[in-house]
Amino acid sequence: MAASDASTNTAVEPICSLPVIGATTIEDAAFYGAVGAVAILGLVSWPTAALIGAGHALHQRARNVIRSGVVGEAREGLIEAVDDVL
């Protein structure tokens, strides 16, 4: 129970801000840099690299949302139930 209390309503702390993407963590900035480097080296095309980066940015934005209200309570209950089973 203490583990779920510590992780309740915590958002990822942004470390840096990128021009188009906004606030991001250093890990995400490194990922975007790696995708850009792969595109510069010609291993993937620019549209593919842009699609990978955009998909990652959308996923991170959805993952880092603090859940509150009914959805947050249902999520907390589900997490506790899974923790009890495991």
N, CA, C and O atoms as CSV, one atom per row, in Angstrom:
chain,resi,resn,atom,element,x,y,z
A,1,MET,N,N,0.822,-1.188,0.000
A,1,MET,CA,C,0.000,0.000,0.000
A,1,MET,C,C,0.865,1.250,0.000
A,1,MET,O,O,0.498,2.250,-0.617
A,2,ALA,N,N,1.986,1.216,0.666
A,2,ALA,CA,C,2.854,2.387,0.732
A,2,ALA,C,C,3.434,2.722,-0.634
A,2,ALA,O,O,3.651,3.892,-0.947
A,3,ALA,N,N,3.687,1.704,-1.448
A,3,ALA,CA,C,4.250,1.950,-2.769
A,3,ALA,C,C,3.261,2.698,-3.653
A,3,ALA,O,O,3.660,3.578,-4.415
A,4,SER,N,N,1.967,2.359,-3.561
A,4,SER,CA,C,0.993,3.047,-4.393
A,4,SER,C,C,0.734,4.458,-3.879
A,4,SER,O,O,0.402,5.343,-4.667
A,5,ASP,N,N,0.879,4.690,-2.559
A,5,ASP,CA,C,0.707,6.036,-2.023
A,5,ASP,C,C,1.810,6.959,-2.508
A,5,ASP,O,O,1.564,8.137,-2.763
A,6,ALA,N,N,3.030,6.434,-2.640
A,6,ALA,CA,C,4.154,7.254,-3.088
A,6,ALA,C,C,4.023,7.621,-4.554
A,6,ALA,O,O,4.475,8.693,-4.957
A,7,SER,N,N,3.418,6.764,-5.364
A,7,SER,CA,C,3.310,7.032,-6.796
A,7,SER,C,C,1.995,7.704,-7.181
A,7,SER,O,O,1.763,7.952,-8.364
A,8,THR,N,N,1.134,8.003,-6.217
A,8,THR,CA,C,-0.154,8.603,-6.512
A,8,THR,C,C,0.014,10.039,-6.981
A,8,THR,O,O,0.658,10.852,-6.318
A,9,ASN,N,N,-0.578,10.340,-8.140
A,9,ASN,CA,C,-0.596,11.690,-8.687
A,9,ASN,C,C,0.783,12.321,-8.807
A,9,ASN,O,O,0.964,13.484,-8.445
A,10,THR,N,N,1.739,11.584,-9.300
A,10,THR,CA,C,3.057,12.152,-9.549
A,10,THR,C,C,3.265,12.251,-11.048
A,10,THR,O,O,2.968,11.320,-11.797
A,11,ALA,N,N,3.770,13.373,-11.464
A,11,ALA,CA,C,4.067,13.577,-12.878
A,11,ALA,C,C,5.574,13.545,-13.062
A,11,ALA,O,O,6.336,13.799,-12.130
A,12,VAL,N,N,5.980,13.235,-14.260
A,12,VAL,CA,C,7.397,13.238,-14.577
A,12,VAL,C,C,7.885,14.677,-14.552
A,12,VAL,O,O,7.260,15.562,-15.136
A,13,GLU,N,N,8.991,14.906,-13.882
A,13,GLU,CA,C,9.554,16.253,-13.773
A,13,GLU,C,C,10.319,16.607,-15.042
A,13,GLU,O,O,11.291,15.928,-15.375
A,14,PRO,N,N,9.908,17.652,-15.760
A,14,PRO,CA,C,10.640,18.022,-16.972
A,14,PRO,C,C,12.005,18.614,-16.630
A,14,PRO,O,O,12.142,19.386,-15.681
A,15,ILE,N,N,12.997,18.243,-17.410
A,15,ILE,CA,C,14.355,18.715,-17.176
A,15,ILE,C,C,14.741,19.772,-18.192
A,15,ILE,O,O,15.433,20.731,-17.850
A,16,CYS,N,N,14.306,19.614,-19.438
A,16,CYS,CA,C,14.658,20.587,-20.467
A,16,CYS,C,C,13.415,20.880,-21.311
A,16,CYS,O,O,12.402,20.188,-21.209
A,17,SER,N,N,13.515,21.912,-22.140
A,17,SER,CA,C,12.403,22.289,-22.995
A,17,SER,C,C,12.888,22.356,-24.436
A,17,SER,O,O,13.849,23.061,-24.745
A,18,LEU,N,N,12.226,21.630,-25.303
A,18,LEU,CA,C,12.575,21.636,-26.726
A,18,LEU,C,C,11.632,22.584,-27.464
A,18,LEU,O,O,10.481,22.738,-27.055
A,19,PRO,N,N,12.086,23.217,-28.531
A,19,PRO,CA,C,11.296,24.257,-29.205
A,19,PRO,C,C,9.886,23.822,-29.630
A,19,PRO,O,O,8.922,24.520,-29.318
A,20,VAL,N,N,9.742,22.725,-30.310
A,20,VAL,CA,C,8.427,22.324,-30.821
A,20,VAL,C,C,7.690,21.438,-29.815
A,20,VAL,O,O,6.468,21.519,-29.691
A,21,ILE,N,N,8.426,20.603,-29.107
A,21,ILE,CA,C,7.833,19.603,-28.232
A,21,ILE,C,C,7.436,20.179,-26.884
A,21,ILE,O,O,6.414,19.779,-26.325
A,22,GLY,N,N,8.215,21.107,-26.349
A,22,GLY,CA,C,7.934,21.698,-25.048
A,22,GLY,C,C,8.748,21.017,-23.958
A,22,GLY,O,O,9.827,20.485,-24.219
A,23,ALA,N,N,8.225,21.035,-22.735
A,23,ALA,CA,C,8.935,20.459,-21.595
A,23,ALA,C,C,9.083,18.953,-21.774
A,23,ALA,O,O,8.117,18.262,-22.097
A,24,THR,N,N,10.288,18.452,-21.563
A,24,THR,CA,C,10.567,17.029,-21.744
A,24,THR,C,C,11.664,16.600,-20.783
A,24,THR,O,O,12.375,17.435,-20.223
A,25,THR,N,N,11.794,15.316,-20.599
A,25,THR,CA,C,12.856,14.788,-19.751
A,25,THR,C,C,14.123,14.623,-20.574
A,25,THR,O,O,14.079,14.649,-21.804
A,26,ILE,N,N,15.226,14.457,-19.910
A,26,ILE,CA,C,16.499,14.292,-20.605
A,26,ILE,C,C,16.512,12.988,-21.413
A,26,ILE,O,O,17.142,12.918,-22.468
A,27,GLU,N,N,15.819,11.962,-20.920
A,27,GLU,CA,C,15.749,10.705,-21.657
A,27,GLU,C,C,15.014,10.879,-22.976
A,27,GLU,O,O,15.424,10.335,-24.002
A,28,ASP,N,N,13.925,11.642,-22.945
A,28,ASP,CA,C,13.174,11.881,-24.179
A,28,ASP,C,C,13.977,12.736,-25.151
A,28,ASP,O,O,13.945,12.495,-26.357
A,29,ALA,N,N,14.698,13.731,-24.638
A,29,ALA,CA,C,15.539,14.564,-25.496
A,29,ALA,C,C,16.623,13.716,-26.162
A,29,ALA,O,O,16.945,13.918,-27.333
A,30,ALA,N,N,17.184,12.766,-25.411
A,30,ALA,CA,C,18.193,11.865,-25.986
A,30,ALA,C,C,17.564,10.978,-27.060
A,30,ALA,O,O,18.195,10.702,-28.080
A,31,PHE,N,N,16.331,10.532,-26.842
A,31,PHE,CA,C,15.637,9.717,-27.840
A,31,PHE,C,C,15.434,10.508,-29.125
A,31,PHE,O,O,15.695,10.001,-30.216
A,32,TYR,N,N,14.964,11.759,-28.999
A,32,TYR,CA,C,14.754,12.590,-30.187
A,32,TYR,C,C,16.082,12.840,-30.905
A,32,TYR,O,O,16.130,12.860,-32.135
A,33,GLY,N,N,17.149,13.030,-30.143
A,33,GLY,CA,C,18.465,13.215,-30.748
A,33,GLY,C,C,18.921,11.980,-31.499
A,33,GLY,O,O,19.486,12.081,-32.589
A,34,ALA,N,N,18.674,10.805,-30.913
A,34,ALA,CA,C,19.057,9.550,-31.564
A,34,ALA,C,C,18.254,9.341,-32.852
A,34,ALA,O,O,18.808,8.909,-33.863
A,35,VAL,N,N,16.964,9.642,-32.818
A,35,VAL,CA,C,16.142,9.512,-34.026
A,35,VAL,C,C,16.636,10.478,-35.100
A,35,VAL,O,O,16.696,10.120,-36.276
A,36,GLY,N,N,16.989,11.698,-34.701
A,36,GLY,CA,C,17.529,12.659,-35.650
A,36,GLY,C,C,18.861,12.207,-36.225
A,36,GLY,O,O,19.112,12.377,-37.418
A,37,ALA,N,N,19.723,11.630,-35.382
A,37,ALA,CA,C,21.025,11.147,-35.850
A,37,ALA,C,C,20.861,10.001,-36.849
A,37,ALA,O,O,21.580,9.934,-37.846
A,38,VAL,N,N,19.924,9.109,-36.581
A,38,VAL,CA,C,19.674,7.996,-37.501
A,38,VAL,C,C,19.179,8.533,-38.845
A,38,VAL,O,O,19.536,8.011,-39.901
A,39,ALA,N,N,18.350,9.586,-38.795
A,39,ALA,CA,C,17.863,10.176,-40.041
A,39,ALA,C,C,18.985,10.897,-40.779
A,39,ALA,O,O,19.057,10.829,-42.006
A,40,ILE,N,N,19.858,11.584,-40.054
A,40,ILE,CA,C,20.980,12.286,-40.696
A,40,ILE,C,C,21.928,11.288,-41.361
A,40,ILE,O,O,22.443,11.544,-42.449
A,41,LEU,N,N,22.153,10.153,-40.704
A,41,LEU,CA,C,23.021,9.125,-41.273
A,41,LEU,C,C,22.389,8.420,-42.466
A,41,LEU,O,O,23.067,7.686,-43.185
A,42,GLY,N,N,21.099,8.639,-42.680
A,42,GLY,CA,C,20.420,8.060,-43.835
A,42,GLY,C,C,19.916,6.650,-43.618
A,42,GLY,O,O,19.549,5.969,-44.576
A,43,LEU,N,N,19.893,6.196,-42.360
A,43,LEU,CA,C,19.404,4.840,-42.089
A,43,LEU,C,C,17.885,4.752,-42.185
A,43,LEU,O,O,17.340,3.692,-42.494
A,44,VAL,N,N,17.209,5.855,-41.924
A,44,VAL,CA,C,15.758,5.953,-42.140
A,44,VAL,C,C,15.494,7.285,-42.830
A,44,VAL,O,O,16.302,8.209,-42.729
A,45,SER,N,N,14.384,7.386,-43.519
A,45,SER,CA,C,14.048,8.633,-44.216
A,45,SER,C,C,13.529,9.666,-43.210
A,45,SER,O,O,13.107,9.309,-42.110
A,46,TRP,N,N,13.562,10.939,-43.591
A,46,TRP,CA,C,13.087,12.002,-42.711
A,46,TRP,C,C,11.614,11.839,-42.336
A,46,TRP,O,O,11.272,12.039,-41.171
A,47,PRO,N,N,10.726,11.484,-43.270
A,47,PRO,CA,C,9.324,11.302,-42.863
A,47,PRO,C,C,9.158,10.189,-41.818
A,47,PRO,O,O,8.340,10.303,-40.905
A,48,THR,N,N,9.936,9.126,-41.961
A,48,THR,CA,C,9.855,8.037,-40.986
A,48,THR,C,C,10.354,8.504,-39.625
A,48,THR,O,O,9.735,8.203,-38.605
A,49,ALA,N,N,11.466,9.235,-39.595
A,49,ALA,CA,C,11.994,9.751,-38.338
A,49,ALA,C,C,11.009,10.721,-37.691
A,49,ALA,O,O,10.830,10.706,-36.473
A,50,ALA,N,N,10.372,11.559,-38.501
A,50,ALA,CA,C,9.385,12.496,-37.971
A,50,ALA,C,C,8.184,11.757,-37.393
A,50,ALA,O,O,7.652,12.154,-36.356
A,51,LEU,N,N,7.759,10.699,-38.047
A,51,LEU,CA,C,6.639,9.898,-37.551
A,51,LEU,C,C,6.994,9.215,-36.235
A,51,LEU,O,O,6.176,9.180,-35.316
A,52,ILE,N,N,8.196,8.677,-36.139
A,52,ILE,CA,C,8.641,8.033,-34.897
A,52,ILE,C,C,8.696,9.061,-33.768
A,52,ILE,O,O,8.211,8.803,-32.667
A,53,GLY,N,N,9.285,10.221,-34.041
A,53,GLY,CA,C,9.377,11.260,-33.022
A,53,GLY,C,C,8.019,11.777,-32.587
A,53,GLY,O,O,7.786,11.982,-31.395
A,54,ALA,N,N,7.125,11.990,-33.534
A,54,ALA,CA,C,5.784,12.484,-33.206
A,54,ALA,C,C,4.998,11.451,-32.408
A,54,ALA,O,O,4.295,11.801,-31.460
A,55,GLY,N,N,5.111,10.193,-32.783
A,55,GLY,CA,C,4.427,9.140,-32.026
A,55,GLY,C,C,4.945,9.049,-30.602
A,55,GLY,O,O,4.170,8.870,-29.663
A,56,HIS,N,N,6.258,9.172,-30.443
A,56,HIS,CA,C,6.846,9.133,-29.101
A,56,HIS,C,C,6.389,10.330,-28.274
A,56,HIS,O,O,6.074,10.182,-27.093
A,57,ALA,N,N,6.350,11.514,-28.882
A,57,ALA,CA,C,5.916,12.716,-28.170
A,57,ALA,C,C,4.467,12.598,-27.716
A,57,ALA,O,O,4.137,12.978,-26.593
A,58,LEU,N,N,3.599,12.073,-28.579
A,58,LEU,CA,C,2.196,11.884,-28.202
A,58,LEU,C,C,2.043,10.867,-27.084
A,58,LEU,O,O,1.238,11.055,-26.171
A,59,HIS,N,N,2.813,9.796,-27.155
A,59,HIS,CA,C,2.753,8.781,-26.113
A,59,HIS,C,C,3.221,9.342,-24.776
A,59,HIS,O,O,2.591,9.099,-23.747
A,60,GLN,N,N,4.314,10.087,-24.783
A,60,GLN,CA,C,4.835,10.668,-23.542
A,60,GLN,C,C,3.844,11.658,-22.947
A,60,GLN,O,O,3.652,11.694,-21.732
A,61,ARG,N,N,3.223,12.453,-23.791
A,61,ARG,CA,C,2.258,13.440,-23.306
A,61,ARG,C,C,1.059,12.747,-22.656
A,61,ARG,O,O,0.578,13.192,-21.615
A,62,ALA,N,N,0.578,11.666,-23.262
A,62,ALA,CA,C,-0.553,10.931,-22.696
A,62,ALA,C,C,-0.155,10.185,-21.425
A,62,ALA,O,O,-0.960,10.079,-20.500
A,63,ARG,N,N,1.065,9.669,-21.362
A,63,ARG,CA,C,1.520,8.910,-20.203
A,63,ARG,C,C,1.741,9.796,-18.993
A,63,ARG,O,O,1.521,9.357,-17.865
A,64,ASN,N,N,2.171,11.031,-19.198
A,64,ASN,CA,C,2.541,11.903,-18.099
A,64,ASN,C,C,1.394,12.729,-17.533
A,64,ASN,O,O,1.614,13.573,-16.664
A,65,VAL,N,N,0.179,12.501,-18.008
A,65,VAL,CA,C,-0.978,13.228,-17.507
A,65,VAL,C,C,-1.321,12.709,-16.118
A,65,VAL,O,O,-1.371,11.499,-15.897
A,66,ILE,N,N,-1.558,13.626,-15.181
A,66,ILE,CA,C,-1.978,13.228,-13.840
A,66,ILE,C,C,-3.461,12.893,-13.906
A,66,ILE,O,O,-4.276,13.725,-14.302
A,67,ARG,N,N,-3.795,11.706,-13.527
A,67,ARG,CA,C,-5.187,11.265,-13.561
A,67,ARG,C,C,-5.878,11.719,-12.274
A,67,ARG,O,O,-5.352,11.519,-11.179
A,68,SER,N,N,-7.049,12.325,-12.409
A,68,SER,CA,C,-7.788,12.763,-11.231
A,68,SER,C,C,-9.265,12.459,-11.441
A,68,SER,O,O,-9.679,12.061,-12.530
A,69,GLY,N,N,-10.034,12.644,-10.417
A,69,GLY,CA,C,-11.468,12.407,-10.503
A,69,GLY,C,C,-11.798,10.928,-10.555
A,69,GLY,O,O,-11.086,10.101,-9.985
A,70,VAL,N,N,-12.880,10.603,-11.240
A,70,VAL,CA,C,-13.361,9.228,-11.324
A,70,VAL,C,C,-12.355,8.339,-12.045
A,70,VAL,O,O,-12.131,7.199,-11.637
A,71,VAL,N,N,-11.752,8.845,-13.106
A,71,VAL,CA,C,-10.778,8.052,-13.858
A,71,VAL,C,C,-9.574,7.748,-12.978
A,71,VAL,O,O,-9.065,6.627,-12.993
A,72,GLY,N,N,-9.112,8.731,-12.212
A,72,GLY,CA,C,-7.979,8.525,-11.317
A,72,GLY,C,C,-8.292,7.511,-10.233
A,72,GLY,O,O,-7.453,6.671,-9.906
A,73,GLU,N,N,-9.498,7.581,-9.669
A,73,GLU,CA,C,-9.893,6.629,-8.634
A,73,GLU,C,C,-9.990,5.215,-9.202
A,73,GLU,O,O,-9.551,4.260,-8.560
A,74,ALA,N,N,-10.560,5.072,-10.397
A,74,ALA,CA,C,-10.656,3.749,-11.020
A,74,ALA,C,C,-9.269,3.198,-11.321
A,74,ALA,O,O,-9.016,2.007,-11.143
A,75,ARG,N,N,-8.370,4.068,-11.778
A,75,ARG,CA,C,-7.002,3.639,-12.070
A,75,ARG,C,C,-6.299,3.187,-10.791
A,75,ARG,O,O,-5.623,2.158,-10.789
A,76,GLU,N,N,-6.451,3.940,-9.713
A,76,GLU,CA,C,-5.833,3.567,-8.435
A,76,GLU,C,C,-6.374,2.220,-7.949
A,76,GLU,O,O,-5.612,1.383,-7.465
A,77,GLY,N,N,-7.687,2.011,-8.077
A,77,GLY,CA,C,-8.278,0.740,-7.666
A,77,GLY,C,C,-7.758,-0.423,-8.482
A,77,GLY,O,O,-7.505,-1.502,-7.945
A,78,LEU,N,N,-7.597,-0.211,-9.776
A,78,LEU,CA,C,-7.070,-1.254,-10.649
A,78,LEU,C,C,-5.620,-1.574,-10.297
A,78,LEU,O,O,-5.233,-2.742,-10.253
A,79,ILE,N,N,-4.823,-0.544,-10.047
A,79,ILE,CA,C,-3.430,-0.765,-9.677
A,79,ILE,C,C,-3.324,-1.520,-8.364
A,79,ILE,O,O,-2.498,-2.425,-8.243
A,80,GLU,N,N,-4.140,-1.170,-7.375
A,80,GLU,CA,C,-4.141,-1.874,-6.097
A,80,GLU,C,C,-4.576,-3.331,-6.256
A,80,GLU,O,O,-4.013,-4.222,-5.620
A,81,ALA,N,N,-5.587,-3.575,-7.111
A,81,ALA,CA,C,-6.051,-4.945,-7.327
A,81,ALA,C,C,-4.965,-5.797,-7.972
A,81,ALA,O,O,-4.770,-6.951,-7.591
A,82,VAL,N,N,-4.268,-5.238,-8.936
A,82,VAL,CA,C,-3.199,-5.973,-9.591
A,82,VAL,C,C,-2.056,-6.237,-8.615
A,82,VAL,O,O,-1.475,-7.322,-8.617
A,83,ASP,N,N,-1.730,-5.241,-7.778
A,83,ASP,CA,C,-0.684,-5.426,-6.775
A,83,ASP,C,C,-1.049,-6.529,-5.773
A,83,ASP,O,O,-0.188,-7.293,-5.339
A,84,ASP,N,N,-2.335,-6.601,-5.413
A,84,ASP,CA,C,-2.775,-7.651,-4.491
A,84,ASP,C,C,-2.660,-9.026,-5.108
A,84,ASP,O,O,-2.306,-9.986,-4.423
A,85,VAL,N,N,-2.957,-9.137,-6.398
A,85,VAL,CA,C,-2.893,-10.429,-7.087
A,85,VAL,C,C,-1.458,-10.875,-7.233
A,85,VAL,O,O,-1.144,-12.050,-7.046
A,86,LEU,N,N,-0.579,-9.936,-7.570
A,86,LEU,CA,C,0.828,-10.287,-7.765
A,86,LEU,C,C,1.491,-10.424,-6.433
A,86,LEU,O,O,2.685,-10.718,-6.364
